[in-house]
Amino acid sequence: MESLLLEGGRATLLSSAWWLVVTMQEKTQMADHSDLQVSALNEAVPGSVKSVFKAWEQRLNSSEGHLESNDGDPELLVFIPFTSDVKIKSISVVGGADGTSPCKMRAFINRDGIDFSDAQSMQPIQEWDLAENLQGMLEYQTRYSRFQGVASLTLHFPENFGAETTQIRYIGLKGEATQLKRDVVATIVYEITPNPSDHK
């Protein structure tokens, strides 16, 4: 296995497709890492959004927690900054059971500081109707030509399948990184993994 260490992360060669995941480092290393800027609006537990960014093979492992909206308000907004510009080919989302999975997803790129009012009124670069992807075997293709030079990605989940809260257990991004690094505040793991169909 080939690997390439990067500032704030690593690149691991496993097969033919890049998965970009924003992830926490080990808790002992994160104690003084207060500049990690992956964030969410309307999360019931502050900082829980960090738990959904992990390696693909860990997508069903919720031992580190999951992202959940506040009770009675299923809307979530997730902000993901990158340490270098990226090109995003597809997005995978694993939600919760019993109607708590998000049923819609809207994406905005390079729009820092978006709140719910902005997200509801602005035109997203792309939006999707989501399925209840409890096993994480589905991915949603982007309009790739629009997802070039992405410095930050904001994902808006406006509603779910009828539950009082929305739960998200995993978010994965397939794409590739450029060499244009910036001093932004995220920890990135770039990981090449097989397509979900290869894991059956």
N, C-alpha and C positions, 0 to 999 in steps of 0.2 A: 504494500500500500504506500503510495506517495503522499506526502503531506507538505504543506507550505504554511509556515507560521506568518501571520499577519498581525499588524498592530491592532490590539483589542480583539483578536480572534484567531482562527486558523482556517486553512483550506485543506480538506481531506479528499483525495481522489478515490472514489469507489466505483463509479461507472460513468455514464454519458451525460448526466443532467445535473446542473447546479441547483442546489437548494440553499437559499439564503435564510438563515434564521437568526433573529436577534435573541440573545440568551443571557441569562445571568451566569456569572462565573461562580465558583464554589463560594459558599456563604462566608467562609473565613476570609476570602479575598475581597468579598463585596462589602465588608463592614465599613471600609473607608472609601467605597466607590460611589459616593453620593451623586456623581454627575451622570449616572445612567438615566437616560431621558425617555425610554419607552414608557408611555403613559396612556391612561384611559379616563374618559369622563363617564360618570354615573356608575363606577365600580363600587360594589357593596363593601369590599375590603380594600383599602388603599394599597396600591402596589401589587395587587394580585395579578394584574395583566402580565407581569414578567413571567409568570409560571406557564403561560401558553406558548412561549417561544422556546422550542427545544428540538432535538434531533427527530427526524421522521419516525425512526423506529421506537421512539418514546412517546408517540402521539397519543396513545391510549393510557398512558401512565399519569394518573392524577394525584400521585402521592405528594407532589409539591403544591397541590391546590389547583384552582381553576379561576377563571374570570367570571363573575356573575354581576348582573345589574342590581340596582336597588329594588327592593320589593315593590311591586305595583307599577314599575316603570321599566319596560323591557329594552329601552333604547341604550345603545353603547356606541362610543366613539373611541377608536384606538389610533394613537399616533406613533409612528415608527420612523425614527431618523437613522441614517446610514453614515458610516465613516468614509465611504467613497460612493460615487455615483454608481447606480445599478440599473440594469435592464431587467424588467420583470415579465416573465412569460406566462406564469399561472399562479394561482393562489389556492391553497387548500385550507378549509376550516372544518374543525370537528366541534360540534356543539353537544349540548346535554340531551338527556332523554326526556320523555313526558312533555313534549311541546316546548322545551326550553331552548332548542336550537334556533339560531337566527334563520329567518326565511328570506331575507333580502340583504344584499351587501352593496355598498356604494363606495367608490374609490376616488380619492383626490390626491394629486401628486404636487409636491413642492408648495404646499399651502400650510405654512406654520400657523398655529394659534387658532385653528378652526374650532368653533363651539357648535352646539346643537342648532342654534338659530341659523348660523352660516350653512351648516350641512344640509339643513332642510330647504334653504332658499337657493343654494348654489347648484349649478349643473355639474354633476360628477363627470370625471373623465370616462367612467364606465360603471355600469351597475348590473347586478346579476340577481336572478331568483335562485335561492339555494334549496337544496334537498337536505333532509335529515341524514347527515353523513356521519353516522355514529362510529363507523369503523375506519374512517379517514381514507377511504379508497377513491374518493372523488377529488378532482381538481378543476378549477374554473379558469379557462383560458382568457388571457387579456387580449385586447387589441394591441398587439406587440409594438407596432409603430408609435403608439401613443405613450408607451411606458419605457421610454429611453431617457437617460440622464436623470434618473430619479434620486433626488437627495433626501426626500422624506415621503412617506406614504401615510395617508390617513384613511382608515376604513370605518365607514359608518354602517352600523347595523340597526336599522330603524324599528324592526319588529321581529317577532318570532312566530311559532306555530300555535299560539294561543295561551301560553303559560304566563304567570304573573311576573316571572323574571326570565332573563336571557342568560344562558350559560355558554361559555366558550372554553374548550379544553385544549385546543391546539390551533395555531395559525402557522402555515408554512408558505414560503415564497420560492418559486422556481425561477431562476434567471441567471444572470452573470454580472460580475462586478467589473468596473473599469479601473484604471490605475489612478484616477483623479481623487486623491484623498483630501479630506478636510478635517479640521480639528473640531469635530462634533462629538456629542456626548452619548455614544451608544457602544455597546459591545456586540460585534458581529461575528457569527460563525458562518463561514461559507462551506457548505458540505455537498459533495456530489453523491447522490443516492440513486438507486434504480427507480424507475417509474413504479407507482403503486401496483400495477398489474404484475410486476416482477416478484412481488412479495406474496402472491397467492400460493 
